[in-house]
């Protein structure tokens, strides 16, 4: 199956799994999705991730984090830049999500970074998504 927006598909799978209270979610692997998973783990939104080789294709498996019984650490996910409308910001306008409690994930010239890392390095880029 061909996906026109694989990042949006990844976010939707995470959203659906967290609302259903599932312990983990499987996503078709790509390098960009792996970098997004790395940031999610570093910021504490997921417990762990691993790339599994199943047959001819790789799968990215994310283990979700919960507070108590079925209270997901991830409260919301929103795709910002999409294939039909790319959103770019300079370093001065890198967004703060939910007053700084959430994160924005950016694709920059220095790689995929969270909003805090992008401000620290001093680069802007394409805003991929917000997570809070």
DSSP file (Angstrom, degrees, kcal/mol; ACC not computed):
  #  RESIDUE AA STRUCTURE BP1 BP2  ACC     N-H-->O    O-->H-N    N-H-->O    O-->H-N    TCO  KAPPA ALPHA  PHI   PSI    X-CA   Y-CA   Z-CA
    1    1 A X              0   0    0      0, 0.0     2,-0.5     0, 0.0     0, 0.0   0.000 360.0 360.0 360.0 132.8    0.0    0.0    0.0
    2    2 A X        -     0   0    0      2,-0.0     2,-0.4     4,-0.0     0, 0.0  -0.778 360.0-156.2 -93.4 129.9    1.3    3.4   -0.9
    3    3 A X        -     0   0    0     -2,-0.5     3,-0.3     1,-0.1     0, 0.0  -0.894  12.3-160.5-107.1 134.0    1.0    6.2    1.6
    4    4 A X  S    S+     0   0    0     -2,-0.4     2,-0.3     1,-0.3    -1,-0.1   0.755  92.5  25.8 -82.1 -24.0    1.0    9.8    0.6
    5    5 A X     >  +     0   0    0      1,-0.1     4,-1.7    77,-0.1    -1,-0.3  -0.716  64.7 174.1-139.3  86.7    1.9   11.0    4.1
    6    6 A X  H  > S+     0   0    0     -3,-0.3     4,-2.1    -2,-0.3     5,-0.1   0.793  80.3  56.8 -67.4 -28.2    3.8    8.4    6.1
    7    7 A X  H  > S+     0   0    0      2,-0.2     4,-2.4     1,-0.2    -1,-0.2   0.917 107.2  48.6 -68.6 -41.9    4.5   10.7    9.1
    8    8 A X  H  > S+     0   0    0      1,-0.2     4,-2.3     2,-0.2    -2,-0.2   0.888 110.1  52.3 -62.6 -38.9    0.8   11.4    9.5
    9    9 A X  H  X S+     0   0    0     -4,-1.7     4,-2.2     2,-0.2    -2,-0.2   0.903 108.9  50.5 -62.9 -41.4    0.2    7.6    9.3
   10   10 A X  H  X S+     0   0    0     -4,-2.1     4,-2.2     2,-0.2    -2,-0.2   0.935 111.5  47.2 -61.8 -47.3    2.8    7.1   12.1
   11   11 A X  H  X S+     0   0    0     -4,-2.4     4,-2.6     1,-0.2    -2,-0.2   0.883 111.6  51.1 -63.5 -38.7    1.2    9.7   14.3
   12   12 A X  H  X S+     0   0    0     -4,-2.3     4,-2.7     2,-0.2    -1,-0.2   0.897 109.2  50.2 -66.1 -40.5   -2.3    8.2   13.7
   13   13 A X  H  X S+     0   0    0     -4,-2.2     4,-2.3     2,-0.2    -2,-0.2   0.904 112.6  47.0 -64.6 -40.4   -1.1    4.8   14.6
   14   14 A X  H  X S+     0   0    0     -4,-2.2     4,-2.4     2,-0.2     5,-0.2   0.930 113.1  49.1 -65.4 -44.7    0.5    6.1   17.9
   15   15 A X  H  X S+     0   0    0     -4,-2.6     4,-2.1     1,-0.2    -2,-0.2   0.929 113.4  46.2 -59.9 -47.4   -2.7    8.1   18.7
   16   16 A X  H  X S+     0   0    0     -4,-2.7     4,-1.7     1,-0.2    -1,-0.2   0.902 113.6  48.4 -64.3 -42.2   -4.9    5.0   18.1
   17   17 A X  H  X>S+     0   0    0     -4,-2.3     5,-2.4    -5,-0.2     4,-0.7   0.891 112.0  48.6 -67.0 -39.4   -2.7    2.7   20.1
   18   18 A X  H  <5S+     0   0    0     -4,-2.4     3,-0.5     1,-0.2    54,-0.2   0.888 111.8  48.8 -69.9 -37.4   -2.4    5.0   23.1
   19   19 A X  H  <5S+     0   0    0     -4,-2.1    -1,-0.2     1,-0.2    -2,-0.2   0.822 112.2  49.4 -69.6 -30.0   -6.2    5.6   23.2
   20   20 A X  H  <5S-     0   0    0     -4,-1.7    -1,-0.2    -5,-0.2    -2,-0.2   0.564 112.7-121.5 -83.9  -8.7   -6.8    1.8   23.0
   21   21 A X  T  <5 +     0   0    0     -4,-0.7    -3,-0.2    -3,-0.5     2,-0.1   0.756  52.1 163.8  76.8  24.8   -4.3    1.3   25.8
   22   22 A X      < -     0   0    0     -5,-2.4    -1,-0.2    -6,-0.2    42,-0.2  -0.483  40.6-136.0 -76.7 146.6   -2.1   -1.0   23.8
   23   23 A X  S    S+     0   0    0     -2,-0.1    41,-1.8     1,-0.1     2,-0.3   0.823  81.2   6.7 -73.4 -30.3    1.5   -1.7   25.1
   24   24 A X  E     -A   63   0A   0     39,-0.3     2,-0.3    -7,-0.1    39,-0.2  -0.955  60.6-147.2-148.2 167.3    3.2   -1.2   21.7
   25   25 A X  E     -A   62   0A   0     37,-2.3    37,-2.6    -2,-0.3     2,-0.4  -0.997  12.1-140.6-139.5 140.8    2.5   -0.2   18.1
   26   26 A X  E     +A   61   0A   0     -2,-0.3     2,-0.3    35,-0.2    35,-0.2  -0.873  22.8 177.4-105.5 134.0    4.1   -1.5   14.8
   27   27 A X  E     -A   60   0A   0     33,-2.6    33,-3.8    -2,-0.4     2,-0.1  -0.986  39.5 -99.3-134.2 140.5    4.9    1.0   12.1
   28   28 A X  E     -A   59   0A   0     -2,-0.3    31,-0.2    31,-0.2     2,-0.2  -0.419  53.2-113.7 -58.2 134.6    6.5    0.5    8.7
   29   29 A X        +     0   0    0     29,-2.0     2,-0.3    23,-0.2    29,-0.2  -0.438  45.3 154.7 -80.0 142.5   10.2    1.6    9.1
   30   30 A X     >  -     0   0    0     -2,-0.2     4,-2.0     1,-0.1     5,-0.1  -0.944  51.5-110.7-150.2 164.0   11.9    4.6    7.5
   31   31 A X  H  > S+     0   0    0     -2,-0.3     4,-1.9     1,-0.2     5,-0.1   0.896 117.7  50.5 -64.1 -40.7   14.9    6.6    8.5
   32   32 A X  H  > S+     0   0    0      1,-0.2     4,-2.2     2,-0.2    -1,-0.2   0.906 110.1  49.4 -65.1 -42.5   12.8    9.7    9.3
   33   33 A X  H  > S+     0   0    0      1,-0.2     4,-2.3     2,-0.2    -1,-0.2   0.869 109.0  53.8 -64.8 -35.7   10.3    7.7   11.4
   34   34 A X  H  X S+     0   0    0     -4,-2.0     4,-2.0     2,-0.2    -1,-0.2   0.883 108.4  49.1 -64.0 -38.8   13.3    6.3   13.3
   35   35 A X  H  X S+     0   0    0     -4,-1.9     4,-1.9     2,-0.2    -2,-0.2   0.883 110.2  50.4 -68.6 -38.3   14.6    9.8   14.0
   36   36 A X  H  X S+     0   0    0     -4,-2.2     4,-2.4     2,-0.2    -2,-0.2   0.915 110.5  50.2 -64.0 -42.2   11.1   10.9   15.3
   37   37 A X  H  X S+     0   0    0     -4,-2.3     4,-2.3     1,-0.2    -2,-0.2   0.878 107.3  54.8 -63.1 -38.0   11.0    7.8   17.5
   38   38 A X  H  X S+     0   0    0     -4,-2.0     4,-2.4     2,-0.2    -1,-0.2   0.912 110.1  45.8 -60.9 -43.2   14.5    8.7   18.9
   39   39 A X  H  X S+     0   0    0     -4,-1.9     4,-2.2     2,-0.2    -2,-0.2   0.913 110.6  53.0 -67.0 -42.5   13.3   12.1   19.8
   40   40 A X  H  <>S+     0   0    0     -4,-2.4     5,-2.6     1,-0.2     6,-1.0   0.889 112.2  45.6 -60.2 -39.2   10.1   10.7   21.4
   41   41 A X  H ><5S+     0   0    0     -4,-2.3     3,-0.9     4,-0.2    -1,-0.2   0.919 111.9  51.2 -69.4 -43.1   12.2    8.4   23.5
   42   42 A X  H 3<5S+     0   0    0     -4,-2.4    -2,-0.2     1,-0.3    -1,-0.2   0.831 112.0  46.8 -63.1 -32.8   14.6   11.1   24.5
   43   43 A X  T 3<5S-     0   0    0     -4,-2.2    -1,-0.3    -5,-0.1    -2,-0.2   0.499 117.8-112.4 -88.2  -5.0   11.8   13.4   25.6
   44   44 A X  T < 5S+     0   0    0     -3,-0.9    -3,-0.2    -4,-0.5    -2,-0.1   0.649  82.3 120.3  88.1  16.0   10.1   10.6   27.6
   45   45 A X  S   <S+     0   0    0     -5,-2.6    20,-0.8    -6,-0.2     2,-0.3   0.763  77.8  31.1 -84.9 -25.8    6.9   10.1   25.4
   46   46 A X  E    S-B   64   0A   0     -6,-1.0    18,-0.2    18,-0.2    -2,-0.2  -0.930  71.7-136.3-128.0 157.0    7.7    6.5   24.6
   47   47 A X  E    S-     0   0A   0     16,-2.5     2,-0.3    -2,-0.3    17,-0.2   0.914  76.4 -31.1 -77.6 -44.3    9.5    3.8   26.7
   48   48 A X  E     -B   63   0A   0     15,-1.2    15,-3.1     2,-0.0     2,-0.3  -0.977  51.2-151.3-165.3 167.0   11.6    2.3   23.9
   49   49 A X  E     -B   62   0A   0     -2,-0.3     2,-0.3    13,-0.2    13,-0.2  -0.987  10.2-177.9-148.1 154.5   11.7    1.6   20.2
   50   50 A X  E     -B   61   0A   0     11,-1.8    11,-3.3    -2,-0.3     2,-0.6  -0.991  25.5-127.7-152.2 147.8   13.3   -1.0   18.0
   51   51 A X  E     -B   60   0A   0     -2,-0.3     2,-0.4     9,-0.2     9,-0.2  -0.886  29.3-166.5 -98.8 120.9   13.6   -1.8   14.3
   52   52 A X  E     -B   59   0A   0      7,-3.5     7,-3.4    -2,-0.6     2,-0.8  -0.861  17.5-136.2-109.3 141.1   12.6   -5.4   13.4
   53   53 A X  E     +B   58   0A   0     -2,-0.4     2,-0.6     5,-0.2     5,-0.2  -0.866  26.5 176.7 -96.8 110.8   13.3   -7.2   10.1
   54   54 A X  E >   -B   57   0A   0      3,-2.3     3,-1.6    -2,-0.8     2,-0.3  -0.912  59.0 -55.8-117.4 103.7   10.1   -9.1    9.2
   55   55 A X  T 3  S-     0   0    0     -2,-0.6     0, 0.0     1,-0.3     0, 0.0  -0.493 117.9 -17.2  67.8-126.9   10.5  -10.8    5.8
   56   56 A X  T 3  S+     0   0    0     -2,-0.3     2,-0.3    -3,-0.1    -1,-0.3   0.596 128.8  61.9 -88.9 -12.3   11.4   -8.3    3.1
   57   57 A X  E <  S- B   0  54A   0     -3,-1.6    -3,-2.3   -29,-0.0     2,-0.3  -0.826  74.7-127.1-119.2 155.4   10.4   -5.2    5.0
   58   58 A X  E     - B   0  53A   0     -2,-0.3   -29,-2.0    -5,-0.2     2,-0.4  -0.733  20.2-156.5 -96.2 147.8   11.5   -3.5    8.3
   59   59 A X  E     -AB  28  52A   0     -7,-3.4    -7,-3.5    -2,-0.3     2,-0.6  -0.978   9.6-142.6-125.1 137.5    9.1   -2.6   11.0
   60   60 A X  E     -AB  27  51A   0    -33,-3.8   -33,-2.6    -2,-0.4     2,-0.6  -0.891  18.4-161.7 -98.2 120.6    9.5    0.1   13.7
   61   61 A X  E     -AB  26  50A   0    -11,-3.3   -11,-1.8    -2,-0.6     2,-0.4  -0.920   3.6-165.6-110.5 118.9    8.1   -1.1   17.0
   62   62 A X  E     -AB  25  49A   0    -37,-2.6   -37,-2.3    -2,-0.6     2,-0.7  -0.871  11.2-148.9-104.2 131.9    7.4    1.5   19.6
   63   63 A X  E     -AB  24  48A   0    -15,-3.1   -16,-2.5    -2,-0.4   -15,-1.2  -0.900  24.3-140.1 -98.4 117.2    6.7    0.7   23.3
   64   64 A X  E     - B   0  46A   0    -41,-1.8     2,-0.4    -2,-0.7   -18,-0.2  -0.356   5.6-131.6 -80.0 154.1    4.3    3.3   24.7
   65   65 A X        -     0   0    0    -20,-0.8     8,-1.9    -2,-0.1     9,-0.4  -0.839  22.4-171.3-106.1 144.6    4.5    4.8   28.2
   66   66 A X  E     -C   72   0B   0     -2,-0.4     2,-0.7     6,-0.2     6,-0.3  -0.959  22.9-138.1-132.6 150.2    1.5    5.1   30.5
   67   67 A X  E  > S-C   71   0B   0      4,-4.1     4,-0.6    -2,-0.3     2,-0.1  -0.945  77.2 -40.1-103.1 112.2    0.8    6.8   33.8
   68   68 A X  T  4 S-     0   0    0     -2,-0.7     2,-0.8     2,-0.1     3,-0.1  -0.392 120.9  -5.8  69.7-147.9   -1.2    4.4   35.9
   69   69 A X  T  4 S-     0   0    0      1,-0.2     3,-0.1    -2,-0.1    -1,-0.1  -0.753 131.4 -30.5 -91.1 109.5   -3.9    2.4   34.1
   70   70 A X  T  4 S+     0   0    0     -2,-0.8     2,-0.8     1,-0.2    -1,-0.2   0.688  92.9 133.4  60.0  24.9   -4.4    3.4   30.5
   71   71 A X  E  <  -C   67   0B   0     -4,-0.6    -4,-4.1    -3,-0.1    -1,-0.2  -0.866  49.4-146.4-101.3  98.5   -3.4    7.1   31.0
   72   72 A X  E     -C   66   0B   0     -2,-0.8    -6,-0.2    -6,-0.3    -3,-0.0  -0.305  14.5-137.8 -67.5 144.2   -1.0    7.7   28.1
   73   73 A X  S    S+     0   0    0     -8,-1.9     2,-0.7   -28,-0.2    -1,-0.1   0.841  93.2  77.0 -66.0 -34.2    1.9   10.0   28.5
   74   74 A X        +     0   0    0     -9,-0.4    -2,-0.2   -29,-0.3     3,-0.1  -0.709  57.4 175.5 -81.4 114.2    1.1   11.3   25.1
   75   75 A X        -     0   0    0     -2,-0.7     2,-0.3     1,-0.3    -1,-0.2   0.775  64.4  -6.5 -89.5 -30.3   -2.0   13.6   25.4
   76   76 A X        -     0   0    0      2,-0.0    56,-2.4     0, 0.0     2,-0.3  -0.985  51.3-160.1-164.4 154.2   -2.1   14.7   21.8
   77   77 A X  E     -D  131   0C   0     -2,-0.3     2,-0.4    54,-0.2    54,-0.2  -0.996  12.1-177.4-136.3 139.3   -0.3   14.6   18.4
   78   78 A X  E     -D  130   0C   0     52,-2.5    52,-2.7    -2,-0.3     2,-0.4  -0.968  22.0-137.7-143.9 127.7   -0.8   17.0   15.5
   79   79 A X  E     +D  129   0C   0     -2,-0.4    50,-0.3    50,-0.2     3,-0.1  -0.674  25.3 174.0 -78.5 130.7    0.8   17.0   12.0
   80   80 A X        +     0   0    0     48,-2.0     2,-0.3    -2,-0.4    48,-0.2   0.848  62.3  43.6-103.9 -65.8    1.8   20.5   11.0
   81   81 A X  S    S+     0   0    0     46,-1.4     2,-0.3    47,-0.4    -1,-0.3  -0.657  72.1 177.3 -82.8 137.9    3.7   20.3    7.7
   82   82 A X  B >   -H   85   0D   0      3,-2.0     3,-0.9    -2,-0.3   -77,-0.1  -0.869  45.2 -95.6-135.9 169.1    2.1   18.0    5.2
   83   83 A X  T 3  S+     0   0    0     -2,-0.3     3,-0.2     1,-0.2   -78,-0.0   0.828 123.4  45.4 -58.0 -32.8    2.9   17.1    1.6
   84   84 A X  T 3  S+     0   0    0      1,-0.3     2,-0.3    -3,-0.0    -1,-0.2   0.673 126.7  24.7 -84.1 -17.4    0.5   19.7    0.2
   85   85 A X  B <  S-H   82   0D   0     -3,-0.9    -3,-2.0    -5,-0.0    -1,-0.3  -0.757  72.6-159.8-152.6  97.5    1.6   22.5    2.4
   86   86 A X        -     0   0    0     -2,-0.3     2,-0.6    -3,-0.2    -5,-0.1  -0.581   8.9-149.9 -79.9 139.5    5.0   22.6    3.9
   87   87 A X        -     0   0    0     40,-0.3    40,-2.3    -2,-0.3     2,-0.4  -0.949  17.1-179.7-115.4 115.2    5.5   24.8    7.0
   88   88 A X  E     -E  126   0C   0     -2,-0.6     2,-0.3    38,-0.2    38,-0.2  -0.893   2.7-173.3-113.3 143.7    9.0   26.3    7.5
   89   89 A X  E     -E  125   0C   0     36,-2.4    36,-1.6    -2,-0.4     2,-0.1  -0.989  21.3-126.4-134.5 145.0   10.1   28.5   10.4
   90   90 A X    >   -     0   0    0     -2,-0.3     3,-1.4    34,-0.2    35,-0.1  -0.373  41.8 -97.7 -77.2 170.2   13.3   30.5   11.1
   91   91 A X  G >  S+     0   0    0      1,-0.3     3,-1.0     2,-0.2    32,-0.1   0.813 123.2  59.2 -60.9 -31.0   15.0   30.0   14.4
   92   92 A X  G 3  S+     0   0    0      1,-0.2    -1,-0.3    30,-0.1    27,-0.0   0.748 110.1  42.7 -69.7 -22.6   13.3   33.0   15.9
   93   93 A X  G <  S+     0   0    0     -3,-1.4     2,-0.3     2,-0.1    -1,-0.2   0.083  72.4 140.8-114.3  22.5    9.9   31.6   15.3
   94   94 A X    <   -     0   0    0     -3,-1.0    -3,-0.0     1,-0.1    30,-0.0  -0.544  57.8-115.6 -64.5 123.7   10.4   28.0   16.4
   95   95 A X        -     0   0    0     -2,-0.3     2,-0.5     1,-0.1     9,-0.2  -0.215  14.2-140.5 -70.5 150.9    7.1   27.2   18.1
   96   96 A X    >   -     0   0    0      7,-0.1     3,-0.5    -3,-0.0     2,-0.5  -0.952  22.7-140.5-104.1 126.1    6.5   26.5   21.8
   97   97 A X  G > >S-     0   0    0     -2,-0.5     5,-2.5     5,-0.4     3,-1.1  -0.779  73.8 -14.2 -96.1 126.8    3.9   23.7   22.2
   98   98 A X  G > 5S-     0   0    0     -2,-0.5     3,-1.5     1,-0.3    -1,-0.3   0.908 130.8 -50.5  49.0  51.8    1.4   24.1   25.1
   99   99 A X  G < 5S-     0   0    0     -3,-0.5    -1,-0.3     1,-0.3    -2,-0.1   0.706 109.2 -51.4  65.9  21.2    3.5   26.7   26.8
  100  100 A X  G < 5S+     0   0    0     -3,-1.1    -1,-0.3     0, 0.0    -2,-0.2   0.349 119.4 101.9  98.0  -5.3    6.7   24.7   26.6
  101  101 A X  T < 5S+     0   0    0     -3,-1.5    -3,-0.2    -4,-0.4     2,-0.1   0.744  81.6  48.8 -82.3 -22.5    5.3   21.4   28.1
  102  102 A X  S   <S-     0   0    0     -5,-2.5    -5,-0.4    28,-0.0     2,-0.3  -0.402  83.4-124.3-100.8-176.2    5.0   19.8   24.7
  103  103 A X  E     -F  131   0C   0     28,-3.2    28,-2.9    -2,-0.1     2,-0.4  -0.945   3.9-146.6-130.9 153.2    7.5   19.5   21.8
  104  104 A X  E     -F  130   0C   0     -2,-0.3    11,-1.4    26,-0.2     2,-0.5  -0.953  18.5-144.1-110.3 138.6    7.7   20.4   18.2
  105  105 A X  E     -FG 129 114C   0     24,-2.6    23,-2.6    -2,-0.4    24,-1.2  -0.921  21.0-170.5-106.6 126.0    9.7   18.1   15.9
  106  106 A X  E     -FG 127 113C   0      7,-3.3     7,-2.7    -2,-0.5     2,-0.7  -0.886  23.9-140.1-118.8 145.3   11.6   19.9   13.1
  107  107 A X  E     +FG 126 112C   0     19,-2.7    19,-2.3    -2,-0.4     5,-0.2  -0.930  41.0 168.4 -99.4 114.5   13.5   18.7   10.1
  108  108 A X  E >   -FG 125 111C   0      3,-2.5     3,-1.4    -2,-0.7    17,-0.1  -0.583  54.1 -96.4-120.4 178.6   16.5   20.9    9.9
  109  109 A X  T 3  S+     0   0    0     15,-0.5     3,-0.1     1,-0.3    16,-0.1   0.672 125.9  54.1 -70.1 -16.1   19.8   21.1    8.1
  110  110 A X  T 3  S-     0   0    0      1,-0.4    -1,-0.3     8,-0.0     2,-0.2   0.231 124.3 -95.0 -98.5  10.8   21.4   19.5   11.2
  111  111 A X  E <   -G  108   0C   0     -3,-1.4    -3,-2.5     2,-0.1     2,-0.5  -0.612  69.4 -25.8 107.7-169.8   18.9   16.6   11.1
  112  112 A X  E    S+G  107   0C   0     -5,-0.2     2,-0.3    -2,-0.2    -5,-0.2  -0.725  73.4 171.3 -84.9 123.0   15.7   15.9   12.9
  113  113 A X  E     -G  106   0C   0     -7,-2.7    -7,-3.3    -2,-0.5     2,-0.1  -0.894  34.2-115.7-131.6 156.6   15.6   17.9   16.1
  114  114 A X  E  >  -G  105   0C   0     -2,-0.3     4,-2.4    -9,-0.2    -9,-0.2  -0.435  42.9-102.3 -79.7 167.9   13.1   18.9   18.9
  115  115 A X  H  > S+     0   0    0    -11,-1.4     4,-2.1     1,-0.2     5,-0.2   0.878 122.4  51.6 -62.1 -38.0   12.2   22.5   19.3
  116  116 A X  H  > S+     0   0    0      2,-0.2     4,-2.2     1,-0.2    -1,-0.2   0.924 111.2  46.7 -64.3 -44.8   14.6   22.9   22.3
  117  117 A X  H  > S+     0   0    0      1,-0.2     4,-2.6     2,-0.2     5,-0.2   0.894 110.8  52.8 -64.1 -39.7   17.5   21.4   20.4
  118  118 A X  H  X>S+     0   0    0     -4,-2.4     5,-2.2     1,-0.2     4,-2.0   0.898 110.6  47.0 -64.5 -40.9   16.8   23.6   17.4
  119  119 A X  H  <5S+     0   0    0     -4,-2.1    -1,-0.2     3,-0.2    -2,-0.2   0.902 113.0  49.8 -65.6 -40.2   16.8   26.7   19.5
  120  120 A X  H  <5S+     0   0    0     -4,-2.2    -2,-0.2     1,-0.2    -1,-0.2   0.903 116.2  40.7 -65.5 -41.8   20.0   25.6   21.2
  121  121 A X  H  <5S-     0   0    0     -4,-2.6    -1,-0.2    -5,-0.1    -2,-0.2   0.774 111.3-124.3 -76.7 -27.4   21.8   24.9   17.9
  122  122 A X  T  <5 +     0   0    0     -4,-2.0     2,-0.3     1,-0.3    -3,-0.2   0.859  63.8 125.5  86.5  39.2   20.3   28.0   16.3
  123  123 A X      < -     0   0    0     -5,-2.2    -1,-0.3   -32,-0.1     2,-0.2  -0.955  40.6-159.0-128.8 149.4   18.6   26.5   13.3
  124  124 A X        +     0   0    0     -2,-0.3   -15,-0.5    -5,-0.0     2,-0.3  -0.431  25.4 142.3-104.9-172.8   15.1   26.6   11.9
  125  125 A X  E     -EF  89 108C   0    -36,-1.6   -36,-2.4    -2,-0.2     2,-0.5  -0.987  51.9 -25.5 168.6-160.4   13.5   24.2    9.5
  126  126 A X  E     -EF  88 107C   0    -19,-2.3   -19,-2.7    -2,-0.3     2,-0.8  -0.711  54.2-134.2 -84.4 125.1   10.3   22.4    8.5
  127  127 A X  E     + F   0 106C   0    -40,-2.3   -46,-1.4    -2,-0.5   -40,-0.3  -0.713  26.2 179.2 -81.3 110.4    7.9   21.8   11.5
  128  128 A X  E     -     0   0C   0    -23,-2.6   -48,-2.0    -2,-0.8   -47,-0.4   0.942  54.3 -28.4 -79.1 -50.4    6.9   18.2   11.2
  129  129 A X  E     -DF  79 105C   0    -24,-1.2   -24,-2.6   -50,-0.3     2,-0.4  -0.987  47.1-122.0-161.9 164.4    4.5   17.8   14.2
  130  130 A X  E     -DF  78 104C   0    -52,-2.7   -52,-2.5    -2,-0.3     2,-0.4  -0.934  24.5-173.8-112.9 141.0    3.5   18.8   17.7
  131  131 A X  E      DF  77 103C   0    -28,-2.9   -28,-3.2    -2,-0.4   -54,-0.2  -0.996 360.0 360.0-135.8 130.3    3.4   16.4   20.5
  132  132 A X              0   0    0    -56,-2.4   -55,-0.2    -2,-0.4    -1,-0.1   0.326 360.0 360.0-140.3 360.0    2.1   17.1   24.0
